[in-house]
Amino acid sequence: MAIFEYRAIDTSGKRVTGTLVGPNLSEAAQNLQSRGLTVEHVAVAATQDPVPIGHRAGTVGAGGGAAVMAPVGTTTRPPATGSNPTPPAATAPVRTASAAMQTRLGYSGVTLAELMFFFRQFASMAHAGVPYAQSLGTLANQTRNGKLRRIVLEAADRAQKGEPISETFRLYPEVFNPLIVSLLHAGEQGGFVDQSAREIADYCQREDELRRNFRRMMIYPKLLVGASMFIILGANAIIASVGGTNGLSSPLTTASNWVFLGPILVVSLWFAWFGVRMPSIQPLWDRFKISVPVLGPILHKMAMAYFGRAFGALFRGGVLIPPAVRMGADACGNLYVADRIRPAADELEHGSGVTEAFAKTGVFSQVVLDMTHTGETSGQLSQMLDEVSKYYEAEAQAQQYRLVTVTGTLVGLGVMIYIGYVIISFWGGYFQGVMNAADNL
């Protein structure tokens, strides 16, 4: 039996704190929910001194297990931040040079589909009671990806020695991001690894589907860009071959223009591939993108959608709200938005309500704030936070469609402007030649 400290909201909307004794974190959370409480925070207490029998407030049984709970009416401030053990994912992992380069290039060597399949099978085996080391060994032999197989075999060997699986996965951040490691760690701490693995599989599946949908929607803009490049190159080839005798001209066929266009093109390509990823440039670039008219609001909502998906997965997986907010911010894909969200975690750790903390960031929509406020006042915060994540996931789909539409429109306008410039230049030169010929008569 262990002592757990908790923070929850009762049916009247009042925040309460206290301690209870139970066999594991999952059982403790279930006991709190059986009393009609909406759990915000449950963790192993900093001290595990036995609770004297005379000081125990009451016993709550669930499924044959018993848990001892301290009085629920207290409204004291939650324990200090340093009193709870920090999960591995909350601390930045030491990254190898190879892992850092793979992450920078967006390559992990393991696809989301492969991760989803692995965690789905692992969840089934863990739920069936198969020992973790045996499950990992079996799954490693079935894994076709060589890199994933080596990692899983290493995890199986360490699990045989009693080491947590999350600690092994944490050594490979290019494959297992902090969100995955934190979810798995929460399951290991609470005794519900099968649920955490299933939540990870669901998250990977939703992320993979979102990316696939985005790639499908981007087919039209890519075709439009390809056709536009073909038209522009074809037009310039014609201009270069017959322009000197027919008065055709183009900025791209004028040699003197490339003195300026050449360096601009090289710098633009460098910036697109490497510059935007530099720590000193990326925050400024992300902030600039958010401020661009039309495009900025779309990118902002997409960033919040990524946050909502990550936060929802962490919250459902048993991760405490403050670290879930921080890791959700890291997963949003925009450093400017992430920097605005992170202070909410500090507010939550100092006792602020979820709605109050979210409102202070200035990045959450009024719809989300209303939903969280309703959850806090009705005692259904857990359900409402889950609805927030679903709301943002739906927003992601809608905003991706808008982004594709805007991109296609901008590309089309760019081609039309260029072709129009060439035509106007041609006819302008033609009529100027006619006027000059008339003046010479």
MARVEXLO-272648 format. One line per 5 residues: their letters; for each residue x, y, z of C-alpha. Coordinates in nm, 4 decimals. Last residue first. Example, Ala and Ser with C-alpha at 12.3 -4.5 7.8 and 13.67 -1.06 7.14 Angstrom:
BEGIN
sa> 1.3670,-0.1060,0.7140; 1.2300,-0.4500,0.7800
***
This chain:
BEGIN
lndaa> 0.8316,5.8558,-9.0989; 1.0582,5.8312,-8.7959; 0.7787,5.9164,-8.5538; 0.5646,5.6337,-8.6890; 0.8476,5.3824,-8.6355
nmvgq> 0.8889,5.5006,-8.2757; 0.5168,5.4640,-8.2178; 0.5156,5.1111,-8.3609; 0.8156,5.0162,-8.1483; 0.6438,5.1494,-7.8356
fyggw> 0.3354,4.9519,-7.9338; 0.5389,4.6299,-7.9478; 0.7339,4.7014,-7.6311; 0.4133,4.7572,-7.4364; 0.2609,4.4522,-7.5985
fsiiv> 0.5511,4.2347,-7.4869; 0.5842,4.3874,-7.1409; 0.2096,4.3493,-7.0844; 0.2271,3.9842,-7.1893; 0.5291,3.9115,-6.9681
ygiyi> 0.3727,4.0886,-6.6676; 0.0464,3.9005,-6.7174; 0.2335,3.5696,-6.7213; 0.3981,3.6629,-6.3897; 0.0776,3.7875,-6.2296
mvglg> -0.1171,3.4807,-6.3407; 0.1519,3.2492,-6.2031; 0.1493,3.4245,-5.8654; -0.2315,3.4260,-5.8537; -0.2401,3.0507,-5.9075
vltgt> 0.0163,2.9919,-5.6348; -0.1779,3.2129,-5.3944; -0.5055,3.0324,-5.4674; -0.3506,2.6902,-5.4190; -0.1993,2.7948,-5.0868
vtvlr> -0.5277,2.9481,-4.9658; -0.7205,2.6311,-5.0480; -0.4587,2.4071,-4.8861; -0.4610,2.6210,-4.5733; -0.8412,2.6166,-4.5593
yqqaq> -0.8456,2.2372,-4.5779; -0.5798,2.2180,-4.3086; -0.7869,2.4521,-4.0935; -1.0963,2.2303,-4.1116; -0.9102,1.9120,-4.0223
aeaey> -0.7179,2.0796,-3.7419; -1.0360,2.2337,-3.5993; -1.1837,1.8849,-3.5613; -0.8757,1.7874,-3.3583; -0.9164,2.1057,-3.1533
yksve> -1.2724,2.0172,-3.0600; -1.1689,1.6604,-2.9748; -0.9002,1.7932,-2.7365; -1.1497,2.0303,-2.5767; -1.4019,1.7463,-2.5398
dlmqs> -1.1453,1.5504,-2.3369; -1.0930,1.8562,-2.1210; -1.4707,1.8681,-2.0745; -1.4952,1.5054,-1.9677; -1.2227,1.5427,-1.7055
lqgst> -1.3604,1.8753,-1.5834; -1.7034,1.7290,-1.5058; -1.7489,1.8834,-1.1598; -2.0119,2.1201,-1.2927; -1.8211,2.4422,-1.2206
egtht> -1.4887,2.3110,-1.3500; -1.6317,2.1482,-1.6617; -1.8373,2.4547,-1.7506; -1.5279,2.6709,-1.7151; -1.3326,2.4322,-1.9368
mdlvv> -1.5984,2.4518,-2.2086; -1.6328,2.8293,-2.1846; -1.2556,2.8714,-2.2137; -1.2496,2.6438,-2.5185; -1.5238,2.8418,-2.6940
qsfvg> -1.3562,3.1687,-2.5962; -1.0498,3.0655,-2.7934; -0.7230,2.9857,-2.6200; -0.4173,3.1945,-2.7107; -0.4370,3.4747,-2.4532
tkafa> -0.2233,3.2869,-2.2008; -0.4127,3.4270,-1.9014; -0.7368,3.2573,-2.0098; -0.5796,2.9090,-1.9944; -0.4699,2.9570,-1.6323
etvgs> -0.8082,3.0949,-1.5248; -0.9962,2.8159,-1.6996; -0.7726,2.5473,-1.5478; -0.8019,2.6872,-1.1963; -0.5015,2.8404,-1.0275
ghele> -0.3271,2.6513,-0.7454; 0.0389,2.7392,-0.7952; 0.0996,2.4325,-1.0112; -0.1834,2.5411,-1.2395; -0.0299,2.8855,-1.2894
daapr> 0.3047,2.7291,-1.3751; 0.1372,2.5058,-1.6346; -0.0408,2.8072,-1.7843; 0.3004,2.9723,-1.8317; 0.3713,2.7112,-2.1049
irdav> 0.0953,2.8247,-2.3439; 0.2438,3.1532,-2.4716; 0.5874,3.0013,-2.5274; 0.4241,2.7178,-2.7215; 0.2398,2.9646,-2.9463
ylngc> 0.5686,3.1358,-3.0350; 0.7511,2.8049,-3.0714; 0.5006,2.6684,-3.3251; 0.4722,2.2925,-3.3769; 0.2066,2.2279,-3.1101
adagm> 0.3982,1.9344,-2.9584; 0.6027,2.1421,-2.7121; 0.2814,2.3057,-2.5892; 0.1255,1.9628,-2.5311; 0.4359,1.8700,-2.3338
rvapp> 0.3933,2.1720,-2.1086; 0.0164,2.1305,-2.0707; 0.0547,1.7598,-1.9875; 0.3218,1.8526,-1.7318; 0.0682,2.0798,-1.5565
ilvgg> -0.2359,1.8445,-1.5969; -0.0887,1.5274,-1.4477; -0.0372,1.2382,-1.6897; -0.3020,0.9643,-1.6625; -0.3277,0.8574,-2.0258
rflag> -0.6478,1.0531,-2.0846; -0.4630,1.3722,-1.9946; -0.1626,1.2868,-2.2088; -0.3751,1.1983,-2.5120; -0.5883,1.5091,-2.4697
fargf> -0.2837,1.7324,-2.4346; -0.1279,1.5928,-2.7514; -0.4464,1.6348,-2.9551; -0.5220,1.9768,-2.8102; -0.1686,2.1042,-2.8731
yamam> -0.1784,1.9865,-3.2335; -0.5122,2.1652,-3.2722; -0.3700,2.4785,-3.1091; -0.0934,2.4830,-3.3706; -0.3540,2.4344,-3.6458
khlip> -0.5570,2.7213,-3.5044; -0.2538,2.9510,-3.5111; -0.1582,2.8426,-3.8629; -0.5064,2.9319,-3.9899; -0.5074,3.2639,-3.8043
glvpv> -0.1695,3.3538,-3.9596; -0.2546,3.2663,-4.3221; -0.5348,3.5243,-4.3562; -0.3076,3.8139,-4.2498; 0.0478,3.7157,-4.1452
sikfr> 0.0960,3.7575,-3.7678; 0.1185,3.3833,-3.6916; 0.3880,3.3411,-3.9550; 0.5928,3.6248,-3.8045; 0.5794,3.4647,-3.4591
dwlpq> 0.7022,3.1347,-3.6007; 0.9851,3.3158,-3.7789; 1.0895,3.4989,-3.4637; 1.0869,3.1769,-3.2601; 1.2747,2.9900,-3.5387
ispmr> 1.5564,3.2411,-3.5836; 1.7814,3.2118,-3.2778; 1.7170,2.8399,-3.2311; 1.7976,2.7715,-3.6000; 1.5275,2.5616,-3.7657
vgfwa> 1.3984,2.8416,-3.9927; 1.7505,2.8940,-4.1253; 1.8120,2.5357,-4.2360; 1.5883,2.4262,-4.5226; 1.3759,2.7344,-4.5959
fwlsv> 1.6548,2.9797,-4.5050; 1.9060,2.8043,-4.7259; 1.6595,2.8002,-5.0176; 1.5819,3.1702,-4.9719; 1.9496,3.2624,-4.9445
vlipg> 2.0283,3.0807,-5.2718; 1.7312,3.2377,-5.4544; 1.8131,3.5891,-5.3321; 2.1784,3.5412,-5.4296; 2.0757,3.4459,-5.7867
lfvwn> 1.7969,3.7029,-5.8267; 2.0268,4.0033,-5.7744; 2.3018,3.9340,-6.0288; 2.0359,3.7268,-6.2012; 1.8691,4.0466,-6.3209
sattl> 2.1654,4.1305,-6.5472; 2.1137,3.8112,-6.7474; 1.7584,3.8966,-6.8530; 1.5754,3.5707,-6.9162; 1.4119,3.5528,-6.5703
psslg> 1.2942,3.9156,-6.5741; 1.1183,3.8460,-6.9035; 1.1354,3.9989,-7.2513; 0.9638,3.9562,-7.5878; 1.0410,4.2184,-7.8541
ntggv> 1.0193,3.9774,-8.1456; 1.3813,3.9485,-8.2614; 1.5510,3.9194,-7.9243; 1.2622,3.7289,-7.7727; 1.2806,3.4295,-8.0058
saiia> 1.4898,3.1723,-7.8188; 1.4966,3.3225,-7.4681; 1.1268,3.4089,-7.4808; 1.0355,3.0561,-7.5861; 1.2443,2.9057,-7.3057
nagli> 1.0993,3.1604,-7.0653; 0.7450,3.0571,-7.1508; 0.8300,2.6897,-7.1088; 0.9987,2.7518,-6.7740; 0.6997,2.9543,-6.6521
ifmsa> 0.4421,2.7045,-6.7775; 0.6300,2.4050,-6.6351; 0.6784,2.5836,-6.3025; 0.3061,2.6597,-6.2915; 0.2159,2.3004,-6.3731
gvllk> 0.4358,2.1772,-6.0898; 0.2955,2.4344,-5.8478; -0.0604,2.3419,-5.9465; 0.0144,1.9720,-5.9076; 0.1583,2.0426,-5.5649
pyimm> -0.1432,2.2575,-5.4717; -0.3776,1.9729,-5.5798; -0.1862,1.6955,-5.4030; -0.1751,1.8943,-5.0770; -0.5136,1.7612,-4.9661
rrfnr> -0.3817,1.4071,-4.9835; -0.0701,1.5018,-4.7880; -0.2851,1.6728,-4.5242; -0.5112,1.3696,-4.4970; -0.2075,1.1466,-4.4511
rlede> -0.0708,1.3767,-4.1820; -0.3998,1.3787,-3.9944; -0.4307,1.0013,-4.0264; -0.0798,0.9514,-3.8887; -0.1501,1.1807,-3.5931
rqcyd> -0.4777,1.0012,-3.5190; -0.3067,0.6599,-3.5377; -0.0102,0.7694,-3.3276; -0.2475,0.9052,-3.0614; -0.4551,0.5867,-3.0619
aiera> -0.1423,0.3745,-3.0231; -0.0205,0.5943,-2.7372; -0.3605,0.5617,-2.5668; -0.3438,0.1835,-2.6039; 0.0041,0.1821,-2.4522
sqdvf> -0.1216,0.3926,-2.1615; -0.4168,0.1611,-2.1023; -0.1941,-0.1495,-2.1082; 0.0592,0.0163,-1.8787; -0.2063,0.0680,-1.6097
ggqeg> -0.0081,0.0179,-1.2870; 0.0059,0.3837,-1.1901; 0.3807,0.4413,-1.2149; 0.4208,0.2251,-1.5249; 0.1208,0.3856,-1.6913
ahlls> 0.2503,0.7348,-1.6173; 0.5900,0.6361,-1.7610; 0.4244,0.5140,-2.0808; 0.2400,0.8415,-2.1237; 0.5560,1.0384,-2.0503
vilpn> 0.7644,0.8424,-2.2993; 0.5059,0.8871,-2.5747; 0.4743,1.2615,-2.5134; 0.8501,1.3058,-2.4815; 0.8989,1.1729,-2.8380
fvepy> 0.9823,0.8089,-2.9047; 1.1709,0.7674,-3.2331; 1.4134,1.0649,-3.2464; 1.4037,1.0694,-2.8661; 1.5820,0.7310,-2.8438
lrfte> 1.7228,0.7089,-2.4892; 1.3743,0.7781,-2.3513; 1.2617,0.4442,-2.4927; 1.4890,0.2675,-2.2462; 1.3670,0.4694,-1.9474
sipeg> 1.0045,0.4196,-2.0571; 1.0485,0.0425,-2.0407; 1.1247,0.0633,-1.6690; 1.4223,-0.1436,-1.5447; 1.3586,-0.4742,-1.3656
kqard> 1.6430,-0.6779,-1.5133; 1.4089,-0.8518,-1.7583; 1.2820,-0.5034,-1.8482; 1.6374,-0.4146,-1.9469; 1.6602,-0.7069,-2.1894
aaelv> 1.3136,-0.6377,-2.3291; 1.3951,-0.2680,-2.3754; 1.7128,-0.3601,-2.5667; 1.5105,-0.6000,-2.7830; 1.2572,-0.3216,-2.8448
irrlk> 1.5306,-0.0796,-2.9521; 1.6934,-0.3298,-3.1882; 1.3580,-0.4206,-3.3448; 1.2671,-0.0548,-3.3921; 1.5888,0.0012,-3.5849
gnrtq> 1.5449,-0.3079,-3.8000; 1.1853,-0.2368,-3.8991; 1.0241,-0.5741,-3.9679; 0.8931,-0.6246,-3.6158; 0.7661,-0.9753,-3.5372
naltg> 1.0787,-1.0824,-3.3469; 1.0680,-0.7577,-3.1501; 0.7022,-0.8221,-3.0613; 0.7869,-1.1542,-2.8962; 1.0779,-1.0086,-2.7001
lsqay> 0.8705,-0.7099,-2.5914; 0.5885,-0.9308,-2.4666; 0.8293,-1.1598,-2.2803; 0.9962,-0.8653,-2.1064; 0.6573,-0.7130,-2.0221
pvgah> 0.5156,-1.0279,-1.8645; 0.1931,-1.1439,-2.0373; -0.1098,-1.0415,-1.8295; -0.3663,-1.0300,-2.1096; -0.3794,-0.6509,-2.0808
amsaf> -0.0026,-0.6384,-2.1340; -0.0380,-0.8518,-2.4476; -0.3131,-0.6350,-2.5904; -0.1296,-0.3110,-2.5080; 0.1895,-0.4436,-2.6694
qrfff> -0.0023,-0.5245,-2.9865; -0.1455,-0.1734,-3.0129; 0.1903,-0.0230,-2.9133; 0.3686,-0.1986,-3.2006; 0.1017,-0.1257,-3.4626
mleal> 0.0898,0.2438,-3.3712; 0.4683,0.2694,-3.3746; 0.4824,0.1107,-3.7200; 0.2098,0.3436,-3.8492; 0.3922,0.6432,-3.7022
tvgsy> 0.6961,0.5502,-3.9063; 1.0339,0.4469,-3.7675; 1.3657,0.5682,-3.9131; 1.3316,0.8915,-3.7189; 1.3630,1.1497,-3.9953
glrtq> 1.2482,1.5119,-3.9602; 1.5902,1.6461,-4.0613; 1.6379,1.8046,-3.7198; 1.5204,1.4833,-3.5500; 1.7687,1.2763,-3.7476
maasa> 2.0499,1.5214,-3.6681; 1.9697,1.5188,-3.2951; 1.9538,1.1395,-3.2894; 2.2902,1.1089,-3.4662; 2.4556,1.3628,-3.2347
trvpa> 2.3206,1.1770,-2.9319; 2.0496,1.3397,-2.7269; 2.0537,1.3636,-2.3497; 1.6873,1.3809,-2.2507; 1.5183,1.7069,-2.1441
taapp> 1.3482,1.6490,-1.8092; 0.9684,1.6245,-1.7965; 0.9877,1.3060,-2.0018; 1.1464,1.1157,-1.7133; 0.8553,1.1859,-1.4773
tpnsg> 0.9298,1.4272,-1.1934; 0.8640,1.2864,-0.8476; 0.6273,1.5079,-0.6520; 0.7337,1.7357,-0.3675; 0.9260,1.9787,-0.5861
tappr> 0.6175,2.1533,-0.7114; 0.4938,2.2320,-0.3639; 0.1877,2.0444,-0.2423; -0.1556,2.1774,-0.3372; -0.2884,2.4803,-0.1521
tttgv> -0.5379,2.4022,0.1258; -0.9044,2.3627,0.0459; -0.9934,2.0906,0.2949; -1.3348,1.9252,0.2780; -1.2138,1.5859,0.1615
pamva> -1.0862,1.4458,0.4900; -0.8040,1.1950,0.4407; -0.8684,0.8775,0.2481; -0.7829,0.5145,0.3158; -0.8050,0.2790,0.0214
aggga> -0.9372,-0.0732,0.0100; -0.9375,-0.3295,-0.2648; -1.2132,-0.5821,-0.3329; -1.3230,-0.4122,-0.6506; -1.3455,-0.0751,-0.4888
gvtga> -1.3476,-0.0080,-0.1172; -1.3374,0.3318,0.0458; -1.2116,0.3606,0.4003; -1.2485,0.6559,0.6266; -1.0794,0.9454,0.7996
rhgip> -0.7610,0.7758,0.9047; -0.5978,0.9532,1.1970; -0.6545,0.6806,1.4567; -0.5044,0.4187,1.2299; -0.1792,0.6073,1.2089
vpdqt> -0.0744,0.6726,0.8474; 0.2498,0.4943,0.7668; 0.5302,0.7223,0.6502; 0.5438,0.7372,0.2693; 0.6566,1.0970,0.2349
aavav> 0.6614,1.2785,-0.0986; 0.3135,1.1475,-0.1743; 0.2677,0.9348,-0.4855; 0.0643,1.1369,-0.7316; -0.2948,1.2281,-0.8127
hevtl> -0.3946,1.5604,-0.9702; -0.7086,1.6976,-1.1336; -0.9543,1.4270,-1.0337; -1.3245,1.5029,-1.0714; -1.4791,1.3813,-0.7460
grsql> -1.8076,1.1879,-0.7201; -1.6858,0.9608,-0.4396; -1.6351,0.6764,-0.6874; -1.4048,0.9085,-0.8823; -1.1687,0.9311,-0.5859
nqaae> -1.1662,0.5531,-0.5482; -1.0928,0.5118,-0.9170; -0.7968,0.7505,-0.8931; -0.6532,0.5567,-0.5981; -0.6954,0.2244,-0.7794
slnpg> -0.5078,0.3618,-1.0825; -0.2294,0.5022,-0.8656; -0.1594,0.1746,-0.6897; -0.2429,-0.0326,-0.3785; -0.4184,0.2512,-0.1958
vltgt> -0.3827,0.5077,0.0788; -0.5373,0.8520,0.0541; -0.4294,1.2141,0.0841; -0.6036,1.5509,0.0633; -0.7104,1.8333,-0.1629
vrkgs> -1.0406,1.9959,-0.2563; -1.1462,2.2385,-0.5324; -1.5151,2.3352,-0.5082; -1.7370,2.2848,-0.8133; -2.0340,2.1654,-0.6084
tdiar> -1.9836,1.8048,-0.7220; -1.6264,1.8027,-0.5901; -1.3144,1.9119,-0.7747; -0.9866,1.7263,-0.7229; -0.6328,1.7539,-0.5918
yefia> -0.4554,1.4410,-0.4714; -0.1829,1.3001,-0.2527; -0.1124,0.9276,-0.2570; 0.0142,0.7016,0.0229; 0.1197,0.3509,-0.0779
m> 0.0000,0.0000,0.0000
***
